[in-house]
Amino acid sequence: MKDIIDQIRTAMCDAGCSEAEIADALRECRTGDPAGLLHQLRKCRCLRMEELHESQRRVDRLDYLIRQTQKTAQSSV
């Protein structure tokens, strides 16, 4: 059981999960509730996906500014 808990903790930490998220998942693991553990893992995944999408929106905004700046630079030549 300790090996599984260590693996879950390490994987969640590597995935950028908070200490609170890790604690919630490990609590479900220790109680032997696989459905609860899955719920916690899916919740963490959903939050990471939201973060990913927000990062993508930021990159898209920068790409837009780059394209606009390139257009402006080309039209002034």
PyMOL Python script that loads the backbone (N, CA, C, O; Angstrom):
from pymol import cmd

cmd.read_pdbstr("""\
ATOM      1  N   MET A   1       0.826  -1.207   0.000  1.00  0.00           N
ATOM      2  CA  MET A   1       0.000   0.000   0.000  1.00  0.00           C
ATOM      3  C   MET A   1       0.863   1.261   0.000  1.00  0.00           C
ATOM      4  O   MET A   1       0.545   2.242  -0.672  1.00  0.00           O
ATOM      5  N   LYS A   2       1.965   1.224   0.765  1.00  0.00           N
ATOM      6  CA  LYS A   2       2.838   2.395   0.824  1.00  0.00           C
ATOM      7  C   LYS A   2       3.413   2.716  -0.550  1.00  0.00           C
ATOM      8  O   LYS A   2       3.546   3.886  -0.909  1.00  0.00           O
ATOM      9  N   ASP A   3       3.755   1.681  -1.324  1.00  0.00           N
ATOM     10  CA  ASP A   3       4.287   1.903  -2.668  1.00  0.00           C
ATOM     11  C   ASP A   3       3.269   2.620  -3.552  1.00  0.00           C
ATOM     12  O   ASP A   3       3.619   3.543  -4.287  1.00  0.00           O
ATOM     13  N   ILE A   4       2.016   2.196  -3.477  1.00  0.00           N
ATOM     14  CA  ILE A   4       0.961   2.810  -4.286  1.00  0.00           C
ATOM     15  C   ILE A   4       0.772   4.270  -3.877  1.00  0.00           C
ATOM     16  O   ILE A   4       0.644   5.150  -4.729  1.00  0.00           O
ATOM     17  N   ILE A   5       0.757   4.515  -2.581  1.00  0.00           N
ATOM     18  CA  ILE A   5       0.590   5.877  -2.086  1.00  0.00           C
ATOM     19  C   ILE A   5       1.752   6.755  -2.543  1.00  0.00           C
ATOM     20  O   ILE A   5       1.552   7.894  -2.964  1.00  0.00           O
ATOM     21  N   ASP A   6       2.965   6.217  -2.457  1.00  0.00           N
ATOM     22  CA  ASP A   6       4.135   6.977  -2.924  1.00  0.00           C
ATOM     23  C   ASP A   6       4.052   7.261  -4.420  1.00  0.00           C
ATOM     24  O   ASP A   6       4.397   8.357  -4.861  1.00  0.00           O
ATOM     25  N   GLN A   7       3.600   6.289  -5.199  1.00  0.00           N
ATOM     26  CA  GLN A   7       3.468   6.465  -6.644  1.00  0.00           C
ATOM     27  C   GLN A   7       2.423   7.529  -6.972  1.00  0.00           C
ATOM     28  O   GLN A   7       2.636   8.382  -7.834  1.00  0.00           O
ATOM     29  N   ILE A   8       1.300   7.467  -6.275  1.00  0.00           N
ATOM     30  CA  ILE A   8       0.246   8.455  -6.508  1.00  0.00           C
ATOM     31  C   ILE A   8       0.747   9.851  -6.137  1.00  0.00           C
ATOM     32  O   ILE A   8       0.561  10.804  -6.893  1.00  0.00           O
ATOM     33  N   ARG A   9       1.375   9.962  -4.983  1.00  0.00           N
ATOM     34  CA  ARG A   9       1.896  11.263  -4.534  1.00  0.00           C
ATOM     35  C   ARG A   9       2.895  11.819  -5.552  1.00  0.00           C
ATOM     36  O   ARG A   9       2.815  12.989  -5.927  1.00  0.00           O
ATOM     37  N   THR A  10       3.825  10.989  -5.992  1.00  0.00           N
ATOM     38  CA  THR A  10       4.850  11.433  -6.942  1.00  0.00           C
ATOM     39  C   THR A  10       4.227  11.853  -8.271  1.00  0.00           C
ATOM     40  O   THR A  10       4.561  12.906  -8.813  1.00  0.00           O
ATOM     41  N   ALA A  11       3.324  11.031  -8.790  1.00  0.00           N
ATOM     42  CA  ALA A  11       2.696  11.335 -10.079  1.00  0.00           C
ATOM     43  C   ALA A  11       1.873  12.616 -10.009  1.00  0.00           C
ATOM     44  O   ALA A  11       1.916  13.438 -10.924  1.00  0.00           O
ATOM     45  N   MET A  12       1.125  12.785  -8.923  1.00  0.00           N
ATOM     46  CA  MET A  12       0.308  13.988  -8.789  1.00  0.00           C
ATOM     47  C   MET A  12       1.170  15.225  -8.600  1.00  0.00           C
ATOM     48  O   MET A  12       0.855  16.296  -9.121  1.00  0.00           O
ATOM     49  N   CYS A  13       2.247  15.078  -7.863  1.00  0.00           N
ATOM     50  CA  CYS A  13       3.173  16.204  -7.674  1.00  0.00           C
ATOM     51  C   CYS A  13       3.791  16.578  -9.023  1.00  0.00           C
ATOM     52  O   CYS A  13       3.870  17.758  -9.365  1.00  0.00           O
ATOM     53  N   ASP A  14       4.224  15.581  -9.782  1.00  0.00           N
ATOM     54  CA  ASP A  14       4.794  15.828 -11.113  1.00  0.00           C
ATOM     55  C   ASP A  14       3.777  16.480 -12.043  1.00  0.00           C
ATOM     56  O   ASP A  14       4.149  17.248 -12.930  1.00  0.00           O
ATOM     57  N   ALA A  15       2.493  16.176 -11.843  1.00  0.00           N
ATOM     58  CA  ALA A  15       1.438  16.727 -12.690  1.00  0.00           C
ATOM     59  C   ALA A  15       1.045  18.138 -12.267  1.00  0.00           C
ATOM     60  O   ALA A  15       0.210  18.770 -12.914  1.00  0.00           O
ATOM     61  N   GLY A  16       1.639  18.632 -11.189  1.00  0.00           N
ATOM     62  CA  GLY A  16       1.363  19.995 -10.757  1.00  0.00           C
ATOM     63  C   GLY A  16       0.177  20.127  -9.816  1.00  0.00           C
ATOM     64  O   GLY A  16      -0.350  21.225  -9.635  1.00  0.00           O
ATOM     65  N   CYS A  17      -0.243  19.035  -9.223  1.00  0.00           N
ATOM     66  CA  CYS A  17      -1.372  19.083  -8.282  1.00  0.00           C
ATOM     67  C   CYS A  17      -0.933  19.742  -6.976  1.00  0.00           C
ATOM     68  O   CYS A  17       0.225  19.647  -6.570  1.00  0.00           O
ATOM     69  N   SER A  18      -1.872  20.402  -6.340  1.00  0.00           N
ATOM     70  CA  SER A  18      -1.583  21.067  -5.068  1.00  0.00           C
ATOM     71  C   SER A  18      -1.506  20.034  -3.946  1.00  0.00           C
ATOM     72  O   SER A  18      -1.945  18.894  -4.097  1.00  0.00           O
ATOM     73  N   GLU A  19      -0.945  20.455  -2.832  1.00  0.00           N
ATOM     74  CA  GLU A  19      -0.867  19.565  -1.667  1.00  0.00           C
ATOM     75  C   GLU A  19      -2.262  19.161  -1.195  1.00  0.00           C
ATOM     76  O   GLU A  19      -2.472  18.024  -0.771  1.00  0.00           O
ATOM     77  N   ALA A  20      -3.207  20.083  -1.268  1.00  0.00           N
ATOM     78  CA  ALA A  20      -4.582  19.770  -0.857  1.00  0.00           C
ATOM     79  C   ALA A  20      -5.196  18.720  -1.782  1.00  0.00           C
ATOM     80  O   ALA A  20      -5.872  17.800  -1.322  1.00  0.00           O
ATOM     81  N   GLU A  21      -4.959  18.861  -3.085  1.00  0.00           N
ATOM     82  CA  GLU A  21      -5.486  17.881  -4.045  1.00  0.00           C
ATOM     83  C   GLU A  21      -4.868  16.508  -3.798  1.00  0.00           C
ATOM     84  O   GLU A  21      -5.556  15.489  -3.838  1.00  0.00           O
ATOM     85  N   ILE A  22      -3.569  16.496  -3.544  1.00  0.00           N
ATOM     86  CA  ILE A  22      -2.878  15.233  -3.274  1.00  0.00           C
ATOM     87  C   ILE A  22      -3.415  14.607  -1.998  1.00  0.00           C
ATOM     88  O   ILE A  22      -3.661  13.401  -1.951  1.00  0.00           O
ATOM     89  N   ALA A  23      -3.597  15.416  -0.967  1.00  0.00           N
ATOM     90  CA  ALA A  23      -4.109  14.901   0.312  1.00  0.00           C
ATOM     91  C   ALA A  23      -5.502  14.306   0.142  1.00  0.00           C
ATOM     92  O   ALA A  23      -5.795  13.252   0.707  1.00  0.00           O
ATOM     93  N   ASP A  24      -6.354  14.960  -0.622  1.00  0.00           N
ATOM     94  CA  ASP A  24      -7.705  14.440  -0.857  1.00  0.00           C
ATOM     95  C   ASP A  24      -7.659  13.092  -1.566  1.00  0.00           C
ATOM     96  O   ASP A  24      -8.381  12.165  -1.199  1.00  0.00           O
ATOM     97  N   ALA A  25      -6.807  12.988  -2.582  1.00  0.00           N
ATOM     98  CA  ALA A  25      -6.700  11.737  -3.333  1.00  0.00           C
ATOM     99  C   ALA A  25      -6.132  10.618  -2.456  1.00  0.00           C
ATOM    100  O   ALA A  25      -6.612   9.485  -2.497  1.00  0.00           O
ATOM    101  N   LEU A  26      -5.116  10.940  -1.669  1.00  0.00           N
ATOM    102  CA  LEU A  26      -4.508   9.919  -0.812  1.00  0.00           C
ATOM    103  C   LEU A  26      -5.463   9.461   0.284  1.00  0.00           C
ATOM    104  O   LEU A  26      -5.435   8.301   0.695  1.00  0.00           O
ATOM    105  N   ARG A  27      -6.297  10.364   0.748  1.00  0.00           N
ATOM    106  CA  ARG A  27      -7.303   9.977   1.745  1.00  0.00           C
ATOM    107  C   ARG A  27      -8.242   8.930   1.144  1.00  0.00           C
ATOM    108  O   ARG A  27      -8.570   7.941   1.800  1.00  0.00           O
ATOM    109  N   GLU A  28      -8.670   9.141  -0.090  1.00  0.00           N
ATOM    110  CA  GLU A  28      -9.543   8.174  -0.762  1.00  0.00           C
ATOM    111  C   GLU A  28      -8.817   6.853  -0.976  1.00  0.00           C
ATOM    112  O   GLU A  28      -9.412   5.784  -0.847  1.00  0.00           O
ATOM    113  N   CYS A  29      -7.544   6.927  -1.300  1.00  0.00           N
ATOM    114  CA  CYS A  29      -6.751   5.718  -1.516  1.00  0.00           C
ATOM    115  C   CYS A  29      -6.630   4.924  -0.218  1.00  0.00           C
ATOM    116  O   CYS A  29      -6.800   3.705  -0.205  1.00  0.00           O
ATOM    117  N   ARG A  30      -6.339   5.623   0.860  1.00  0.00           N
ATOM    118  CA  ARG A  30      -6.169   4.943   2.159  1.00  0.00           C
ATOM    119  C   ARG A  30      -7.463   4.300   2.651  1.00  0.00           C
ATOM    120  O   ARG A  30      -7.422   3.274   3.330  1.00  0.00           O
ATOM    121  N   THR A  31      -8.601   4.887   2.320  1.00  0.00           N
ATOM    122  CA  THR A  31      -9.870   4.312   2.760  1.00  0.00           C
ATOM    123  C   THR A  31     -10.301   3.156   1.863  1.00  0.00           C
ATOM    124  O   THR A  31     -11.297   2.486   2.134  1.00  0.00           O
ATOM    125  N   GLY A  32      -9.543   2.930   0.795  1.00  0.00           N
ATOM    126  CA  GLY A  32      -9.870   1.819  -0.103  1.00  0.00           C
ATOM    127  C   GLY A  32     -11.066   2.108  -0.988  1.00  0.00           C
ATOM    128  O   GLY A  32     -11.808   1.198  -1.356  1.00  0.00           O
ATOM    129  N   ASP A  33     -11.254   3.367  -1.330  1.00  0.00           N
ATOM    130  CA  ASP A  33     -12.388   3.764  -2.164  1.00  0.00           C
ATOM    131  C   ASP A  33     -11.898   4.133  -3.568  1.00  0.00           C
ATOM    132  O   ASP A  33     -11.583   5.296  -3.823  1.00  0.00           O
ATOM    133  N   PRO A  34     -11.829   3.154  -4.481  1.00  0.00           N
ATOM    134  CA  PRO A  34     -11.328   3.458  -5.822  1.00  0.00           C
ATOM    135  C   PRO A  34     -12.196   4.469  -6.563  1.00  0.00           C
ATOM    136  O   PRO A  34     -11.673   5.262  -7.346  1.00  0.00           O
ATOM    137  N   ALA A  35     -13.503   4.460  -6.337  1.00  0.00           N
ATOM    138  CA  ALA A  35     -14.382   5.429  -6.997  1.00  0.00           C
ATOM    139  C   ALA A  35     -14.065   6.837  -6.502  1.00  0.00           C
ATOM    140  O   ALA A  35     -14.039   7.779  -7.294  1.00  0.00           O
ATOM    141  N   GLY A  36     -13.830   6.985  -5.227  1.00  0.00           N
ATOM    142  CA  GLY A  36     -13.473   8.288  -4.664  1.00  0.00           C
ATOM    143  C   GLY A  36     -12.129   8.764  -5.171  1.00  0.00           C
ATOM    144  O   GLY A  36     -11.952   9.947  -5.462  1.00  0.00           O
ATOM    145  N   LEU A  37     -11.173   7.839  -5.278  1.00  0.00           N
ATOM    146  CA  LEU A  37      -9.854   8.192  -5.807  1.00  0.00           C
ATOM    147  C   LEU A  37      -9.968   8.630  -7.263  1.00  0.00           C
ATOM    148  O   LEU A  37      -9.366   9.629  -7.657  1.00  0.00           O
ATOM    149  N   LEU A  38     -10.726   7.902  -8.055  1.00  0.00           N
ATOM    150  CA  LEU A  38     -10.929   8.278  -9.454  1.00  0.00           C
ATOM    151  C   LEU A  38     -11.567   9.656  -9.569  1.00  0.00           C
ATOM    152  O   LEU A  38     -11.187  10.464 -10.416  1.00  0.00           O
ATOM    153  N   HIS A  39     -12.539   9.909  -8.707  1.00  0.00           N
ATOM    154  CA  HIS A  39     -13.200  11.218  -8.710  1.00  0.00           C
ATOM    155  C   HIS A  39     -12.181  12.327  -8.448  1.00  0.00           C
ATOM    156  O   HIS A  39     -12.167  13.339  -9.150  1.00  0.00           O
ATOM    157  N   GLN A  40     -11.336  12.138  -7.448  1.00  0.00           N
ATOM    158  CA  GLN A  40     -10.336  13.146  -7.110  1.00  0.00           C
ATOM    159  C   GLN A  40      -9.333  13.327  -8.248  1.00  0.00           C
ATOM    160  O   GLN A  40      -8.954  14.453  -8.572  1.00  0.00           O
ATOM    161  N   LEU A  41      -8.906  12.219  -8.853  1.00  0.00           N
ATOM    162  CA  LEU A  41      -7.951  12.305  -9.959  1.00  0.00           C
ATOM    163  C   LEU A  41      -8.565  13.014 -11.162  1.00  0.00           C
ATOM    164  O   LEU A  41      -7.906  13.819 -11.820  1.00  0.00           O
ATOM    165  N   ARG A  42      -9.817  12.714 -11.443  1.00  0.00           N
ATOM    166  CA  ARG A  42     -10.495  13.375 -12.572  1.00  0.00           C
ATOM    167  C   ARG A  42     -10.682  14.864 -12.309  1.00  0.00           C
ATOM    168  O   ARG A  42     -10.574  15.685 -13.221  1.00  0.00           O
ATOM    169  N   LYS A  43     -10.962  15.202 -11.056  1.00  0.00           N
ATOM    170  CA  LYS A  43     -11.095  16.602 -10.680  1.00  0.00           C
ATOM    171  C   LYS A  43      -9.776  17.350 -10.917  1.00  0.00           C
ATOM    172  O   LYS A  43      -9.762  18.455 -11.460  1.00  0.00           O
ATOM    173  N   CYS A  44      -8.681  16.729 -10.504  1.00  0.00           N
ATOM    174  CA  CYS A  44      -7.359  17.334 -10.710  1.00  0.00           C
ATOM    175  C   CYS A  44      -7.055  17.460 -12.198  1.00  0.00           C
ATOM    176  O   CYS A  44      -6.516  18.475 -12.641  1.00  0.00           O
ATOM    177  N   ARG A  45      -7.397  16.439 -12.963  1.00  0.00           N
ATOM    178  CA  ARG A  45      -7.155  16.470 -14.404  1.00  0.00           C
ATOM    179  C   ARG A  45      -7.939  17.610 -15.050  1.00  0.00           C
ATOM    180  O   ARG A  45      -7.424  18.330 -15.905  1.00  0.00           O
ATOM    181  N   CYS A  46      -9.172  17.758 -14.632  1.00  0.00           N
ATOM    182  CA  CYS A  46     -10.019  18.822 -15.178  1.00  0.00           C
ATOM    183  C   CYS A  46      -9.401  20.197 -14.897  1.00  0.00           C
ATOM    184  O   CYS A  46      -9.388  21.063 -15.772  1.00  0.00           O
ATOM    185  N   LEU A  47      -8.900  20.391 -13.701  1.00  0.00           N
ATOM    186  CA  LEU A  47      -8.261  21.665 -13.365  1.00  0.00           C
ATOM    187  C   LEU A  47      -7.000  21.891 -14.187  1.00  0.00           C
ATOM    188  O   LEU A  47      -6.747  23.010 -14.635  1.00  0.00           O
ATOM    189  N   ARG A  48      -6.201  20.839 -14.391  1.00  0.00           N
ATOM    190  CA  ARG A  48      -4.998  20.978 -15.214  1.00  0.00           C
ATOM    191  C   ARG A  48      -5.372  21.318 -16.657  1.00  0.00           C
ATOM    192  O   ARG A  48      -4.680  22.101 -17.307  1.00  0.00           O
ATOM    193  N   MET A  49      -6.459  20.734 -17.161  1.00  0.00           N
ATOM    194  CA  MET A  49      -6.905  21.033 -18.522  1.00  0.00           C
ATOM    195  C   MET A  49      -7.355  22.484 -18.631  1.00  0.00           C
ATOM    196  O   MET A  49      -7.080  23.141 -19.635  1.00  0.00           O
ATOM    197  N   GLU A  50      -8.040  22.989 -17.614  1.00  0.00           N
ATOM    198  CA  GLU A  50      -8.435  24.403 -17.614  1.00  0.00           C
ATOM    199  C   GLU A  50      -7.199  25.307 -17.654  1.00  0.00           C
ATOM    200  O   GLU A  50      -7.178  26.316 -18.358  1.00  0.00           O
ATOM    201  N   GLU A  51      -6.175  24.931 -16.889  1.00  0.00           N
ATOM    202  CA  GLU A  51      -4.935  25.697 -16.892  1.00  0.00           C
ATOM    203  C   GLU A  51      -4.278  25.649 -18.271  1.00  0.00           C
ATOM    204  O   GLU A  51      -3.768  26.657 -18.761  1.00  0.00           O
ATOM    205  N   LEU A  52      -4.295  24.483 -18.880  1.00  0.00           N
ATOM    206  CA  LEU A  52      -3.722  24.321 -20.222  1.00  0.00           C
ATOM    207  C   LEU A  52      -4.449  25.201 -21.233  1.00  0.00           C
ATOM    208  O   LEU A  52      -3.817  25.878 -22.044  1.00  0.00           O
ATOM    209  N   HIS A  53      -5.767  25.189 -21.180  1.00  0.00           N
ATOM    210  CA  HIS A  53      -6.545  25.999 -22.115  1.00  0.00           C
ATOM    211  C   HIS A  53      -6.301  27.492 -21.905  1.00  0.00           C
ATOM    212  O   HIS A  53      -6.231  28.253 -22.870  1.00  0.00           O
ATOM    213  N   GLU A  54      -6.171  27.904 -20.661  1.00  0.00           N
ATOM    214  CA  GLU A  54      -5.879  29.314 -20.386  1.00  0.00           C
ATOM    215  C   GLU A  54      -4.495  29.676 -20.928  1.00  0.00           C
ATOM    216  O   GLU A  54      -4.317  30.758 -21.488  1.00  0.00           O
ATOM    217  N   SER A  55      -3.533  28.798 -20.772  1.00  0.00           N
ATOM    218  CA  SER A  55      -2.201  29.045 -21.331  1.00  0.00           C
ATOM    219  C   SER A  55      -2.267  29.139 -22.844  1.00  0.00           C
ATOM    220  O   SER A  55      -1.598  29.981 -23.443  1.00  0.00           O
ATOM    221  N   GLN A  56      -3.063  28.290 -23.465  1.00  0.00           N
ATOM    222  CA  GLN A  56      -3.206  28.323 -24.916  1.00  0.00           C
ATOM    223  C   GLN A  56      -3.828  29.641 -25.363  1.00  0.00           C
ATOM    224  O   GLN A  56      -3.410  30.211 -26.371  1.00  0.00           O
ATOM    225  N   ARG A  57      -4.823  30.133 -24.623  1.00  0.00           N
ATOM    226  CA  ARG A  57      -5.431  31.427 -24.960  1.00  0.00           C
ATOM    227  C   ARG A  57      -4.392  32.549 -24.888  1.00  0.00           C
ATOM    228  O   ARG A  57      -4.396  33.455 -25.722  1.00  0.00           O
ATOM    229  N   ARG A  58      -3.511  32.489 -23.902  1.00  0.00           N
ATOM    230  CA  ARG A  58      -2.471  33.509 -23.774  1.00  0.00           C
ATOM    231  C   ARG A  58      -1.508  33.456 -24.954  1.00  0.00           C
ATOM    232  O   ARG A  58      -1.122  34.489 -25.501  1.00  0.00           O
ATOM    233  N   VAL A  59      -1.127  32.250 -25.335  1.00  0.00           N
ATOM    234  CA  VAL A  59      -0.238  32.097 -26.489  1.00  0.00           C
ATOM    235  C   VAL A  59      -0.927  32.594 -27.749  1.00  0.00           C
ATOM    236  O   VAL A  59      -0.305  33.259 -28.577  1.00  0.00           O
ATOM    237  N   ASP A  60      -2.200  32.277 -27.900  1.00  0.00           N
ATOM    238  CA  ASP A  60      -2.958  32.754 -29.066  1.00  0.00           C
ATOM    239  C   ASP A  60      -2.967  34.276 -29.130  1.00  0.00           C
ATOM    240  O   ASP A  60      -2.834  34.851 -30.211  1.00  0.00           O
ATOM    241  N   ARG A  61      -3.121  34.928 -27.996  1.00  0.00           N
ATOM    242  CA  ARG A  61      -3.110  36.399 -27.966  1.00  0.00           C
ATOM    243  C   ARG A  61      -1.752  36.938 -28.413  1.00  0.00           C
ATOM    244  O   ARG A  61      -1.677  37.912 -29.162  1.00  0.00           O
ATOM    245  N   LEU A  62      -0.693  36.301 -27.950  1.00  0.00           N
ATOM    246  CA  LEU A  62       0.643  36.726 -28.364  1.00  0.00           C
ATOM    247  C   LEU A  62       0.850  36.483 -29.851  1.00  0.00           C
ATOM    248  O   LEU A  62       1.436  37.319 -30.538  1.00  0.00           O
ATOM    249  N   ASP A  63       0.381  35.356 -30.352  1.00  0.00           N
ATOM    250  CA  ASP A  63       0.488  35.078 -31.790  1.00  0.00           C
ATOM    251  C   ASP A  63      -0.230  36.151 -32.607  1.00  0.00           C
ATOM    252  O   ASP A  63       0.264  36.591 -33.645  1.00  0.00           O
ATOM    253  N   TYR A  64      -1.395  36.563 -32.127  1.00  0.00           N
ATOM    254  CA  TYR A  64      -2.149  37.617 -32.804  1.00  0.00           C
ATOM    255  C   TYR A  64      -1.326  38.908 -32.849  1.00  0.00           C
ATOM    256  O   TYR A  64      -1.218  39.549 -33.894  1.00  0.00           O
ATOM    257  N   LEU A  65      -0.750  39.280 -31.709  1.00  0.00           N
ATOM    258  CA  LEU A  65       0.064  40.499 -31.661  1.00  0.00           C
ATOM    259  C   LEU A  65       1.270  40.397 -32.587  1.00  0.00           C
ATOM    260  O   LEU A  65       1.640  41.375 -33.237  1.00  0.00           O
ATOM    261  N   ILE A  66       1.873  39.237 -32.649  1.00  0.00           N
ATOM    262  CA  ILE A  66       3.011  39.034 -33.537  1.00  0.00           C
ATOM    263  C   ILE A  66       2.589  39.226 -34.991  1.00  0.00           C
ATOM    264  O   ILE A  66       3.252  39.933 -35.750  1.00  0.00           O
ATOM    265  N   ARG A  67       1.476  38.589 -35.371  1.00  0.00           N
ATOM    266  CA  ARG A  67       0.993  38.732 -36.757  1.00  0.00           C
ATOM    267  C   ARG A  67       0.670  40.185 -37.083  1.00  0.00           C
ATOM    268  O   ARG A  67       1.028  40.676 -38.153  1.00  0.00           O
ATOM    269  N   GLN A  68      -0.001  40.871 -36.169  1.00  0.00           N
ATOM    270  CA  GLN A  68      -0.359  42.272 -36.402  1.00  0.00           C
ATOM    271  C   GLN A  68       0.889  43.135 -36.543  1.00  0.00           C
ATOM    272  O   GLN A  68       0.953  44.012 -37.405  1.00  0.00           O
ATOM    273  N   THR A  69       1.868  42.883 -35.700  1.00  0.00           N
ATOM    274  CA  THR A  69       3.102  43.656 -35.748  1.00  0.00           C
ATOM    275  C   THR A  69       3.848  43.386 -37.055  1.00  0.00           C
ATOM    276  O   THR A  69       4.406  44.305 -37.656  1.00  0.00           O
ATOM    277  N   GLN A  70       3.856  42.120 -37.495  1.00  0.00           N
ATOM    278  CA  GLN A  70       4.506  41.797 -38.763  1.00  0.00           C
ATOM    279  C   GLN A  70       3.811  42.486 -39.926  1.00  0.00           C
ATOM    280  O   GLN A  70       4.476  42.994 -40.830  1.00  0.00           O
ATOM    281  N   LYS A  71       2.465  42.513 -39.918  1.00  0.00           N
ATOM    282  CA  LYS A  71       1.710  43.190 -40.971  1.00  0.00           C
ATOM    283  C   LYS A  71       2.037  44.676 -41.004  1.00  0.00           C
ATOM    284  O   LYS A  71       2.248  45.253 -42.070  1.00  0.00           O
ATOM    285  N   THR A  72       2.077  45.285 -39.831  1.00  0.00           N
ATOM    286  CA  THR A  72       2.378  46.707 -39.733  1.00  0.00           C
ATOM    287  C   THR A  72       3.798  46.989 -40.239  1.00  0.00           C
ATOM    288  O   THR A  72       4.027  47.962 -40.958  1.00  0.00           O
ATOM    289  N   ALA A  73       4.722  46.149 -39.865  1.00  0.00           N
ATOM    290  CA  ALA A  73       6.112  46.343 -40.299  1.00  0.00           C
ATOM    291  C   ALA A  73       6.248  46.184 -41.803  1.00  0.00           C
ATOM    292  O   ALA A  73       7.015  46.913 -42.432  1.00  0.00           O
ATOM    293  N   GLN A  74       5.522  45.249 -42.386  1.00  0.00           N
ATOM    294  CA  GLN A  74       5.603  45.010 -43.830  1.00  0.00           C
ATOM    295  C   GLN A  74       4.935  46.137 -44.611  1.00  0.00           C
ATOM    296  O   GLN A  74       5.405  46.507 -45.687  1.00  0.00           O
ATOM    297  N   SER A  75       3.867  46.676 -44.089  1.00  0.00           N
ATOM    298  CA  SER A  75       3.160  47.739 -44.816  1.00  0.00           C
ATOM    299  C   SER A  75       3.893  49.073 -44.751  1.00  0.00           C
ATOM    300  O   SER A  75       3.654  49.951 -45.580  1.00  0.00           O
ATOM    301  N   SER A  76       4.775  49.232 -43.786  1.00  0.00           N
ATOM    302  CA  SER A  76       5.499  50.488 -43.685  1.00  0.00           C
ATOM    303  C   SER A  76       6.799  50.465 -44.475  1.00  0.00           C
ATOM    304  O   SER A  76       7.512  51.466 -44.526  1.00  0.00           O
ATOM    305  N   VAL A  77       7.111  49.332 -45.091  1.00  0.00           N
ATOM    306  CA  VAL A  77       8.351  49.225 -45.888  1.00  0.00           C
ATOM    307  C   VAL A  77       8.105  49.609 -47.315  1.00  0.00           C
ATOM    308  O   VAL A  77       9.027  49.581 -48.129  1.00  0.00           O
TER     309      VAL A  77
END
""", "prot")
cmd.dss("prot")
cmd.show_as("cartoon", "prot")
cmd.util.cbc("prot")
cmd.orient("prot")
